[in-house]
Amino acid sequence: MNSPRLLRSQKLGAKTVKALKARFFDAWYFDEIAEASEKIISLIPKDHSVSWGGSLTLGEIGIKERLAHEGYALIDRDKARDQQERAEMMRQALLCGTYLTGCNAISEDGQLVNIDAYGNRVAALCYGPKQVIVVTSINKAAKTLDDAIARARTVAAPLNIQRFPQFKTPCNSGGSCNDCKTPDSICSQIVITRLCKPALRIKVIIIGQDLGF
C-alpha cells in the first residue's frame, strides 16, 4: 500500500503537470529519481551541448555525472581554471543546446519562480538555449503564485546561502529573510515564468521526493 505522503505527492504532481501543460510547458511527474533521470537523458539529443545552473537538486540526482558518462559535450563552469574562464563558460552556456536547472518554487497553477544572484540561470530559462529542462521536486510546490514567491524568498534563499559562509547577509547570520540590499545578497533577480514561449521549449520534471531547497 502506498504511503499517504506518496499518494499526496502523486496527486499534487499530476495536478501541477496538468497546469504546466495548460501554460505550454511540457511536464512529467515521477515517483523515483531513477525514472526521472532516464526521462531527462531521453530528452537530450546526443548532438546537444549541455550546461546547467547552480542547483543542489541536479547534484542530488547525479545527472551531471550521468551526462559525462554518456559522452555529452558539457559546458561545466566548475572545471574552469580561473574566474575569467568561469565567467566565459557561463556566457557560453546561454547558447548551449540543452540547459538544466532546478526551480526555487512552482505554483499549483503552473508558474515557475526563481531567484538568482547574477541572473545567468534565469537568463537561460528565459532565452538562449534551444531547450531548458527544469528538474524540481514536490517540496517546491506552493498553493498560489504569492506562496511560491514567498517560498523562494523566505525558504529557498535563506537555506541556499548557508552553503556560502563568506556571504555577509542577514539571512546567513540569522536564518530568515530581511529583504536586504547588501552587496552579498543572492536575491538580485526574481523571475516568474508564467508561460512557456515558444511552446514546449521548457520541459519540467517533477520528482515526488524532497530534494534541494
Buried (B, 14 or more C-beta within 10 A) or exposed (E): EEEEEBEEBBEBBEBBBEBBBEBBBBBBBBBEBEBBBEBBEEBBEEEBBBBBBBBBBBBBBEBBEBBEEEEBEBBBBEEBEEEEEBBEBBEEBBBBBBBBBBBBBBBBBBBBBBBBBEEBBBBBBBEBBEBBBBBBBBBBBBEEBEBBBBBBBBBBBBBBBEEEEEBEBBBBEEEEBEEBEBEEBBBEBBBBBEEBEEEEBBBBBBBBBEBBB
